[in-house]
Amino acid sequence: MIVDRRKYLVKRGCEAALVELIKEAIEENSTYTRSYRIYTPSISTYGVVIVEWEYKDLQEMQASWDAWFASPATPAFFVKWDEPTKLGGGREVWNPVAHR
């Protein structure tokens, strides 16, 4: 298993709107069945939303993202995406070595 972890920078007061947008996009994708987690700050840097998706391996991750970017709904998603987000952020892919 691998974890694709993304950090999105959010405009002031827009964390909830971004979380809802991400959840909406996942729920509208009927083929998406993987585990995911969305984090907002409690004791952390403010103005960020973290999302983690789990995949079997890098090939599955790449195929999933390729399919999503090829979807006819994706361009409309990115129009909405620009409203709550700021340029920047980051991406990390992790190999979990212990899990309970």
C-alpha positions in Angstrom: 0.0 0.0 0.0 1.0 3.6 -0.6 -0.5 6.9 0.5 -0.7 9.9 -1.8 -0.7 12.9 0.6 -1.5 16.3 -0.7 -1.4 19.7 1.0 -3.6 22.4 -0.4 -3.3 26.1 0.5 -6.6 27.6 1.3 -7.9 31.2 1.2 -8.9 32.7 4.6 -12.2 31.2 5.8 -12.5 28.7 2.9 -11.4 25.4 4.6 -15.0 24.1 4.9 -15.8 25.0 1.3 -12.7 23.2 0.0 -13.5 20.1 2.1 -17.0 20.0 0.7 -15.7 20.4 -2.8 -13.3 17.5 -2.4 -15.9 15.3 -0.8 -18.4 16.1 -3.6 -15.9 15.2 -6.3 -15.1 11.9 -4.6 -18.8 11.0 -4.1 -19.7 11.9 -7.7 -17.0 9.4 -8.9 -18.9 6.1 -8.6 -15.8 4.1 -9.4 -13.8 5.6 -6.5 -13.8 3.0 -3.7 -10.4 3.6 -2.0 -9.9 4.9 1.5 -9.2 8.6 1.9 -8.8 11.1 4.7 -9.3 14.8 4.8 -7.6 16.9 7.5 -8.2 20.5 8.6 -5.9 22.2 11.1 -6.5 22.1 14.9 -3.1 22.7 16.3 -1.2 23.2 13.0 -0.5 25.7 10.3 -3.7 27.4 9.4 -4.9 27.9 5.8 -4.3 24.3 4.7 -6.3 21.2 3.9 -4.5 17.8 3.8 -6.0 14.9 1.8 -4.6 11.4 1.8 -5.6 8.6 -0.6 -4.6 5.0 -0.3 -3.6 2.9 -3.3 -2.2 -0.6 -3.8 0.9 0.7 -5.6 2.2 3.5 -7.9 0.6 2.0 -11.0 -2.8 2.0 -9.4 -2.3 5.6 -8.2 -1.3 6.8 -11.7 -4.2 5.0 -13.4 -6.7 6.5 -10.9 -5.4 10.0 -11.5 -5.2 9.5 -15.3 -8.8 8.4 -15.3 -9.9 11.4 -13.1 -8.1 13.9 -15.3 -9.7 12.4 -18.4 -13.2 12.7 -17.0 -15.5 15.2 -18.6 -16.4 16.6 -15.2 -12.9 17.5 -14.3 -12.7 20.9 -16.1 -15.8 22.2 -14.2 -14.3 21.0 -10.9 -11.2 23.1 -11.5 -13.3 26.2 -12.1 -14.8 25.7 -8.6 -11.3 24.7 -7.2 -9.9 28.2 -7.9 -12.4 29.9 -5.6 -11.2 28.5 -2.2 -7.6 27.7 -3.0 -4.3 29.6 -3.3 -1.4 28.7 -5.5 1.1 26.4 -3.8 0.9 23.3 -1.6 2.7 20.0 -2.0 2.5 16.3 -2.7 4.1 13.4 -1.0 3.8 9.7 -1.6 4.4 7.5 1.4 5.1 3.8 2.1 3.3 2.9 5.3 5.4 0.5 7.3 3.2 0.0 10.3 -0.6 0.1 10.5 -3.2 -1.0 13.0 
